[in-house]
Amino acid sequence: MTYNFRHPKRGEIIIFETTGIPDLQQDTYYIKRMVALGGDTVQIGDDQHLILNGTRLDASTPHFEFVYTFGPTPREYDYFGHVNEITGKKFNRSGVAPLFHSETNVFQVRPDHYLVMGDNTMNSYDSRYWGDFPKEKVIGKSGFVYWPISSRFGWAHR
């Protein structure tokens, strides 16, 4: 119901339907963090931080506080910033971000579209693979995490 009254905000966890979005399993729902809106330019720094419209996001960016609190090596189910191909290769994970080879690649989000990424980007199939999608596909906002059972478990996660 939330998005019947307002548009999603950058950093919120959204749920969207995949019907008609190329390269995705059809007729299902995905849940990801919305990182960019139509008109935004997006880069993924080699330091695992998003660069949005020329500004580097970090742990002080609202809704990204936990995304950028990570250790030196990735662990299953942990936040690990945002990973491009160069960083993925450093950790023997080639192919994690075909649209974001290095921090010099710039992705322009189309008007009325959103770009989303999973918080565990070493293990997430997200917009780094298939790009942006129409905003009409968004059906709601996430309100509860039940898996994995971790510090993220519970109501109104970030």
Secondary structure by P-SEA (a helix, b strand, c coil): ccccccccccccbbbbbccccccccccbbbbbbbcccccbbbbbccccccccccccccccccccccccccccccccccccccccaaaaaaacccccccccccccbbbbbcccbbbbbbcccccccccccccccccccccccccccccccccccccccc
